[in-house]
C-alpha cells in the first residue's frame, strides 16, 4: 500500500462556549475565482476532510469549524459557516 499521509494543523478554541476547530494548514489549494467557487470545490472533492475534522470521533454535531485560507483578491474579506454533519 502506497498512501501518502495528509497532515492538518488546527487551532482549538471556544466560541460562546461551543468548541471551535480552525484548520490553518492541510487543505488543498485551488485557484478559484471566488470564495463560493472554492467552497464548492472543497465540498465536491474533499468533503471527507471536513467530516474527519467535524464529525465523530474527532468532533461532534455541535462543533463549529472554520478554514483559514488565502484571500482570493486584495479586496477579499469573507467568512462562512459550513453545514454540520
N, C-alpha and C positions, 0 to 999 in steps of 0.2 A: 504494500500500500504506500503510495507516494503522495500524501496530502500535505499541503503547506499550512503551517499554523497561522492563525489570524490573531493578532494582539490588539486589544482595545484599551484605551486609557479613559478612566471615568473620574468624576468628582461626585461624591455622595453628599447631599445636603438635605435640608428640610425646607419646604415651602408651606407656610401656615400649618405646621405640624405634620404635613404629609411628606414622606420620603421622596426625594428628587434625585434622579440619576442624570448627570450631564456627561455625554460622551464627547471627549475632546480630541481623540485620535482613533483611527482604525477603520472608519467607514470609507468606502471607495470615493475617489474624487471623480467628478463628471463635469464637463464643460457645458453647463446648462445656460440657457438664455434668460431664465427666471428662476426664482426660488420654487415656484409651483412646479416647473418642469423638473427640477432636481428632486423635489419631494416625490413626484410621480415616478421618476426613475428609480428611486430607492424603494418605494412601495412595490413596484413591479419586478424588481430584480434582486433586492436584498432584504425583503421583509423578515426573513428568518433571523437577521441580526437584531432587528427591533424586538422580535419575540424573545430572543435569547436574553436580552437585557431587561425586558419589562415584565415578562410572564414568569410563572413558577418554573423552576425552583429558585431562580436568582432574583425575581421580582414578585409582584402580585398585582391584583386588579386595581388597587388604589394608588399605585406608584405613578409619579409624574416623570416624564422623560424629556430630555432636550438634546439636540445635536448641535454642537458648535461647528460652524462652517465658515469658510472664507466668503466675503461679500461677492455677489455677482457683478455689481457695478460700484463705482465710487460713491454713488448716492444711496446705496443699499442700507437698510436698517429694517430687518424683518424678523418676525418671530411667529411661531405657530405651535399648536398643540396636536401631537399625533393621537390618533384614536387609540383606545385601550386594547386589551387582549380579547 
